Amino acid sequence: MVSIRKRSKKVKKTNKKTLGKSIEERPEYINDRSEFGHWEIDLVLGKKTKGEAVMLTLVERQTRYALGVKLEDKQSQTINRAVTHLISQYPIASITADNGSEFSLLSNLEAVEVYFAHPYSSHERGKNENFNGLLREYVPKGVSLNPLTSEELDNYITAINERPRRLLQYQSSKFLFELSRTA
């Protein structure tokens, strides 16, 4: 005798907790990159194992200037400390992050506006994803980041920032960043 199993309807979950302001609430002057000081943030993983070091990357939306910091883990407290340190050194007016739990404490920052992209929508933070692809030229996927020194990471990021880009009329991100910072 053949038994036929009854199929149940799939139910979409709608109770996903939002971390803070949605990217839809981001003002138009940030979206069109007409104002300096608005950043996109992301994590770059090496090996996907527990206890593995990660790289925190930030990219300024207007100039495409990038910052990077090696962190020992991807806990939200560690990331919050690193971002707080960067805020004290660089002109950061707003940050756009993905919906990962590692960025959950960013909404507690009072010095900057924080916007969260929709889940599985990496294209909403395209500048950062593009930079991470450029960084992968130096640090391939699946390679442990533990032996990577902060000096090496700084050298990689400097090389990318000093690279002339067609998008920027063959000027470097570093040149435009320094120009905007002094203006």
C-alpha positions in Angstrom: 0.0 0.0 0.0 1.3 3.4 -1.0 0.8 6.2 1.5 0.7 9.8 0.4 2.0 12.4 2.8 -0.1 15.5 3.1 1.9 18.7 2.3 1.5 21.6 4.6 1.7 25.2 3.4 5.0 27.0 4.1 4.6 30.0 6.4 6.8 33.0 6.0 8.3 34.3 9.2 7.6 38.0 9.7 8.9 38.4 13.2 12.5 39.2 12.2 13.8 41.8 14.7 14.9 45.0 13.0 18.1 46.4 14.6 17.5 50.1 14.1 16.7 52.5 11.3 16.0 50.9 8.0 18.0 51.9 4.9 14.6 53.2 3.5 14.8 56.0 6.1 18.2 57.1 4.9 18.0 60.7 3.5 18.4 61.4 -0.2 21.7 63.4 0.3 23.3 60.2 1.6 21.9 58.1 -1.1 23.1 60.3 -3.9 26.6 60.7 -2.3 26.4 64.5 -2.4 27.7 64.9 1.1 31.0 63.7 2.6 31.3 61.6 5.7 28.8 58.8 5.2 30.2 55.3 5.5 29.3 51.6 4.7 30.6 48.9 7.1 31.1 45.2 6.7 33.1 42.2 8.0 35.5 40.2 6.0 36.0 36.6 7.2 38.9 34.4 6.5 38.2 30.8 7.6 34.7 30.4 9.0 35.8 28.8 12.2 35.2 29.8 15.8 38.0 31.9 17.3 39.1 33.2 13.9 40.2 36.8 13.4 38.1 39.0 11.1 38.6 42.3 9.3 36.2 45.2 9.8 36.1 47.4 6.7 34.5 50.8 6.3 34.2 52.7 2.9 33.3 56.4 2.6 30.4 56.6 0.1 31.5 59.7 -1.8 35.3 59.3 -2.2 35.4 55.4 -1.9 38.2 55.8 0.7 38.4 52.7 2.9 39.5 51.9 6.4 40.2 48.5 7.8 40.9 47.0 11.2 41.8 43.5 12.2 39.7 42.2 15.1 40.2 39.1 17.2 36.5 38.0 16.9 33.2 39.1 15.4 31.3 39.8 18.7 29.2 42.9 18.7 31.0 44.4 21.7 34.4 44.1 19.9 33.0 45.7 16.7 31.4 48.5 18.7 34.7 49.3 20.4 36.5 49.4 17.1 33.9 51.7 15.5 33.9 54.0 18.5 37.7 54.3 18.1 37.3 55.1 14.4 34.6 57.7 15.0 37.1 59.6 17.2 39.7 59.7 14.4 37.6 60.1 11.2 34.7 62.3 10.1 31.9 59.7 10.3 28.4 61.2 10.1 26.5 58.0 9.3 27.1 54.3 8.9 25.1 51.8 6.8 25.5 48.2 8.0 24.0 44.9 7.0 21.5 43.1 9.3 24.0 40.8 10.9 24.0 40.3 14.7 27.6 41.5 14.9 26.3 45.0 14.1 23.5 44.9 16.6 25.1 47.3 19.1 25.9 50.0 16.5 22.4 51.4 17.0 23.4 52.4 20.5 26.0 54.8 19.1 24.9 58.4 19.7 27.6 60.2 17.7 26.4 58.9 14.3 23.3 57.8 12.5 23.2 54.1 11.8 21.1 52.6 9.0 20.6 48.8 8.4 20.2 47.3 5.0 17.6 44.7 4.3 18.5 41.0 4.9 20.3 39.4 1.9 20.6 42.7 0.1 24.3 43.2 -0.2 23.7 45.5 -3.2 22.4 48.1 -0.9 26.0 48.6 0.4 27.7 48.2 -3.0 30.7 50.3 -2.4 31.7 48.2 0.6 31.1 44.9 -1.2 33.3 46.2 -4.1 36.1 47.1 -1.8 36.0 43.8 -0.1 36.4 42.2 -3.5 39.5 44.3 -4.1 40.8 43.3 -0.7 40.4 39.7 -1.7 43.2 40.1 -4.2 45.5 40.3 -1.2 43.6 38.0 1.2 41.8 35.2 -0.6 38.7 33.5 0.8 39.3 30.6 3.1 42.7 31.8 4.3 43.2 32.3 8.0 43.4 35.9 9.1 45.2 35.1 12.4 48.8 35.4 11.0 47.9 38.7 9.2 49.4 41.7 10.9 47.8 45.1 11.2 50.7 46.5 9.3 50.1 44.1 6.4 46.4 45.0 6.4 47.2 48.7 6.4 49.6 48.2 3.4 46.8 46.4 1.4 44.3 49.1 2.2 46.7 51.9 1.3 47.5 50.2 -2.0 43.8 50.0 -2.8 43.2 53.6 -1.7 46.1 54.9 -3.8 44.9 53.1 -6.9 43.5 55.4 -9.6 39.9 54.5 -10.4 38.0 55.2 -13.6 34.9 55.8 -11.6 36.7 58.7 -9.9 38.1 60.2 -13.2 41.3 58.3 -12.6 42.0 59.9 -9.3 42.7 57.9 -6.1 40.3 57.5 -3.2 43.1 58.8 -0.9 43.5 62.0 -2.9 39.7 62.7 -2.9 39.4 61.8 0.8 42.1 64.2 1.8 40.7 66.9 -0.5 37.2 66.5 1.1 38.6 66.3 4.6 40.3 69.7 4.3 37.4 71.4 2.6 
